[in-house]
Amino acid sequence: MSNQNLRRDEAATRSALITTHSYDVSLDVRQAADPDVAAYPSRSVITFSAAEPGASTFLDFISSEVHSVVLNGKELAVADVADGSRIRLDNLQADNQVTVTGTALYSTSGEGMHRFFDPADGQCYLYTQYEPADARRVFANFEQPNLKAEFTFHVTAPSAWQVASNGTETQRTPLASGPDTSRWDFAPTKAMSTYITTVLAGPYFKAEDSWSREYDDGTRVDVPLALYCRASMAPSFDPKALFTLTRNGLDFFNELFDFPYPWGKYDQAFVPEYNLGAMENPGLVTFTESYVFTSRAADSQYQARANTLLHEMAHMWFGDLVTMQWWDDLWLKESFADYMGTLGVDRTTDWATAWVNFANNRKAWAYVQDQLPTTHPIVADIPDLEAAKQNFDGITYAKGASVLKQLVAYVGFEAFVAGSRQYFKDHAYGNTTLAELLAALSAASGRDLADWARQWLQTSGISTLTSEIEERDGVLGTLTIIQDAADPTTGRQEPRPHRLRIGLYGMDGAGALVRTDSVETDVNGARTEVTALSGKPTPALLLVNDEDLSYAKVRLDPHSEATVRASLGALSDPMARALCWTALWDSARDAVTPSSLYVDAVQRFGPAESGIGVLLTVLGNAATAIERYVPVAERAAVRRGFLSLAADELRLAVPGSDHQLAWARTVAAASRYDGSRLDLIRGILAGSTVLEGLAVDAELRWNFWHALAANGEATVAQLDGELDRDNTAAGKSGHATALAARPEAAVKEAAWTEAVHGTSLSNQLLSATIAGFNTGPAALLGGFIDRYFDCLEDVWAGRSIEIASRIVRGLYPAGQDLDGSTPDTHPVIVRTDTWLADHPDAPRALRRIIIEQRSHLHRSLTAQTPAANPPSTAP
């Protein structure tokens, strides 16, 4: 039986018994470039103390083999103490040293020591990724966040490679066994958790710079900076821009937190097949190499990269310097970093739309997550590591950041910063819970935040705010804000306090919809009367939560909704416009209004949307609405109209603009399900149709080939030829997606078999194959529904949690239509309910994914019902 899923109570028992002091870790990856060598030697020397001499505890090590265990000078019988992923340590002394040697496995799942062979040049690259608990796949350790220690790493690798870790390099020694191999020694770190230790090794391209700061007391901090990417990507790398962001960020956060950057150096590595956007390893932050833009990228993508860079930098304090006790308080680092990342972009860069994109993108993620039956409080109940893995979600990140933004408005920015500074000083290199943070913020603000925390951090669900307006003869009377705050997990109403702004908008003489007045007010309870606007002229648009101060869905009143549907393009304020787009989307997702009306709004006002981040979001929403929410009887016509508009706008867009790129991507995506514009796509690929300024580079070409393949208009030979043209990691993914997208039963069968039963696909190629499998007519996929449910337990038991999660989530039969059934009686809903009822004891994380996918499908089917699409309001 697997014992990898460490429970919270086990972790608490262990941390009550032992205190870790230091690790000395040696890893030998000299043979990593040989694909036939699946593993590498690993050695851990750990010093720790025990509160109860004579007691027992255990180490964590997921390995190919444990070779030896020596505890306090005594060699233990491996067969007696090694059990699955754990190594039992008995008869502890007050002060202990344990040495474990073993063989650890290279990974292709992005967990532990990931190994990647670059198809462009055949070179081997290694990096590690651990959160929440995969350091144990690389070296033996006590794998939980509150057992911090100092770490010293030694890495043996090919001499020509770049090798880095958390600490600075202290020595590099060629080995006597030959000049081609060297040993790198790194300085001991300060106390940190196991999950943020890291190693990087391979023939990476490296750029170097530095940052320094002098403090009022005369001390000076000098921080070496480095950037890494694969050598084949170096021509597309932009170190100058990244170093500028880094130096500006270090200036900002060192000043803001009044605590000098504590980790010595600041390296940033962009690595292949990464499961996350980035990871905050102190001294060596890792990022997805998707942020190295080898193809044309929109400005919003560069802004998103800056946000991620600053998010990870904020973690050097929130999360690394001060760390949560257990994963229940994951929000203590992720919510703060999400808020600080956006604040950093707003304060340290030239982008003026940081908070607009936060409202439009990050909060939208939270709103979706918070309406699922599996939603949870920001301070969550995390009983084990599998649950922790699933909680890196929109609640922990974006909802938490949204609530912090509201807290800042409530207590004041200066008090928030003062409380944060004291928090760092009081708990540096330690672990905390919610109580310690609240104590610091309460002391700084002079407010008791316990009630605020209970209402916002310890409840689930999202409030929906609706306006009731008394109006007579063109003048406002009393405005009532109605708050529906049902917790999806309990059904109980949990109304929360909101500090928000109400904006009044009217048409000016030039035909622009502009703010004419506003008032800031508190909303409490189920109904709140607002009298401050009484007597003012009735506005064309009354916008609740103007400026996006609070976390809530907003239902536009009928008059305001009519104004938005008629004049959204006239709304000049970018934030107000983004909030109105969100209100229209929420209304469609919730089946309050027909989803075709949302698509109509995108067609009418999308071409004039100036914010590229907002435009890309609403175009993606429109595509989702068409394929998931529009009733099947209307879908082809709505899709055709949308695709025709996209093709027209592609031709009309300013050459070389981000908008031209956005419309090109939209043509490609919509053409997967409608072949009416394939001649345009063929012409662009062949070069016979030239659109001035359009960069027909690798990423866009693969998007076009995906569309052709989905329509049966791409042969294997053609796709192989395109791969010869773009023999890169991204090219292999595009190729895998296009191959699996072909609408042939044998193709779908092969993709299914490889994804579910094969083991050769890396994490990235697995997701690419699943994306292609899911493209195509539902009739081709119907035969896989029962097979999906039949394989779930085997997949979960036999694959790592990362790979299993991708398979379970990605292959759920989500592309369904009503076809005469109701949402509750649809065959896939019934089949899902049956599986859940028959497997009450299935792993909690597995059930969560299934429940969430069911909820998404049920929402789609509900949006397709006649009740959501009355004939009188159809476009």
Secondary structure, 3 states (H helix, E strand, C coil): CCCCCCEHHHHHHHHHHEEEEEEEEEEECCCCCCCCCCEEEEEEEEEEEECCCCCCEEEECCCCEEEEEEECCEEECHHHHEECCEEEECCCCCEEEEEEEEEEEEECCCCEEEEEECCCCCCEEEEEECCCCCHHHCCCECCCCCCCEEEEEEEEEECCCEEEECCCEEEEEEECCEEEEEEEEECCCCCECHHHCCEEEECCEEEEEEEEEECCCCCEEEEEEEEEECHHHHHHCCHHHHHHHHHHHHHHHHHHHCCCCCCCCEEEEEECCCCCCEECCCCEEEEEHHHCCCCCCCHHHHHHHHHHHHHHHHHCCECCCEEECCHHHCHHHHHHHHHHHHHHHHHHCCCCCHHHHHHHHHHHHHHHHHCCCCCCCCCCCCCEHHHHHHCCCCHHHHHHHHHHHHHHHHHCHHHHHHHHHHHHHHHCCEEECHHHHHHHHHHHHCCCCHHHHHHHCCCCCCCEEEEEEEEECCEEEEEEEEEECECCCCCCECCCCEEEEEEEEEECCCCCEEEEEEEEEEECCCEEEECCCCCCECCCEEEEEECCCCCCEEECCHHHHHHHHHHHHHECCHHHHHHHHHHHHHHHHCCCCCHHHHHHHHHHHHHHCCCHHHHHHHHHHHHHHHHHHCCHHHHHHHHHHHHHHHHHHHHHCCCCCHHHHHHHHHHHHHCCCCHHHHHHHHHHHHCCCCCCCCCCCHHHHHHHHHHHHHCCCCCHHHHHHHHHHCCCHHHHHHHHHHHHHCCCHHHHHHHHHHHHCCCCCCHHHHHHHHHHHCCCCHHHHHHHHHHHHHHHHHHHHHCCHHHHHHHHHHCCCCCCCCCCCCCCCCHHHHHHHHHHHHCCCCCHHHHHHHHHHHHHHHHHHHHCCHHHCCHHHCC
